[in-house]
């Protein structure tokens, strides 16, 4: 089988290709009328940071309050076992207006067919969800065991599932992150939060106070021109304000995002200006902690899957086209076997090329 010795590609590089499609692409300058005899090679871009998920995801899924003005982040809550369901939201969500914690009403149980060497069925909780999901992935394909042993997926661990998420903050952060560097996105978000401070600590005396991300009602009542002073473009300011209006009207809510079927969540969120399908898939997976999300449009996932089945991704890279590593149909067929844990399968496909052993050669 072909070797896949190739340059490492992390999903962060995919963020340059699959950002949220909200901003217009700048027009390249026209070429000179007289071509030069010698063409200089374009400057090679610096390698993307080695992150397990696209760079924009970091700001989107830091947990509520992680970007407060205080340099000290909130203490992580202790892991408490709750009922879990791979087809619903497993993250505790904060109501954007009241900070009330919203959790779905679950009565989930994993069939015995997904639990090899265990009789009967058992109730799934946040303490067992990752274990059961990993067992299913290995049961479907033994090659997954090497990936699972090499990389711990904290996102769906008991600790990761305890991190509270404000869905408005998470989605607005995703919009802020579009087509800018991680550092720039953090700076813009901090200035955005500062717009809604009272200014009582502006004199710099004493430690900075902790400020919560603004409520949707606050943002919806703020003119776009003022939102732009935080560093947002005209479009992004309109998108964030429009998103806030959706939460104020009740069209979007923490309760709906916690309990609605994934198809409804996808439909409701992609109807919001500034949120494309890829951004919603990332939010559903890494923000809501839904276990059965799969992004066909993510180039990093496509490449990882190609390497997973033993293809030489270095040679395929020069092929060109959107589906140069693997066809959309083949991606669907392979991922289908890993239901209802395709989110975890997708996360491990991002990790394939970070694994020392070529998993495609394992039997």
Secondary structure as GFF3:
##gff-version 3
##sequence-region A 1 363
A	DSSP	alpha_helix	11	14	.	.	.	ID=ss1
A	DSSP	alpha_helix	55	60	.	.	.	ID=ss2
A	DSSP	beta_strand	93	94	.	.	.	ID=ss3
A	DSSP	beta_strand	101	102	.	.	.	ID=ss4
A	DSSP	beta_strand	109	110	.	.	.	ID=ss5
A	DSSP	three_ten_helix	112	114	.	.	.	ID=ss6
A	DSSP	beta_strand	122	123	.	.	.	ID=ss7
A	DSSP	alpha_helix	129	140	.	.	.	ID=ss8
A	DSSP	alpha_helix	144	150	.	.	.	ID=ss9
A	DSSP	three_ten_helix	154	156	.	.	.	ID=ss10
A	DSSP	three_ten_helix	160	162	.	.	.	ID=ss11
A	DSSP	beta_strand	165	166	.	.	.	ID=ss12
A	DSSP	alpha_helix	167	177	.	.	.	ID=ss13
A	DSSP	alpha_helix	182	194	.	.	.	ID=ss14
A	DSSP	alpha_helix	216	220	.	.	.	ID=ss15
A	DSSP	alpha_helix	224	228	.	.	.	ID=ss16
A	DSSP	alpha_helix	234	249	.	.	.	ID=ss17
A	DSSP	alpha_helix	254	259	.	.	.	ID=ss18
A	DSSP	alpha_helix	262	270	.	.	.	ID=ss19
A	DSSP	alpha_helix	277	282	.	.	.	ID=ss20
A	DSSP	pi_helix	283	287	.	.	.	ID=ss21
A	DSSP	alpha_helix	299	308	.	.	.	ID=ss22
A	DSSP	alpha_helix	313	316	.	.	.	ID=ss23
A	DSSP	three_ten_helix	317	319	.	.	.	ID=ss24
A	DSSP	alpha_helix	328	336	.	.	.	ID=ss25
A	DSSP	alpha_helix	342	351	.	.	.	ID=ss26
A	DSSP	three_ten_helix	352	354	.	.	.	ID=ss27
A	DSSP	three_ten_helix	359	361	.	.	.	ID=ss28
###
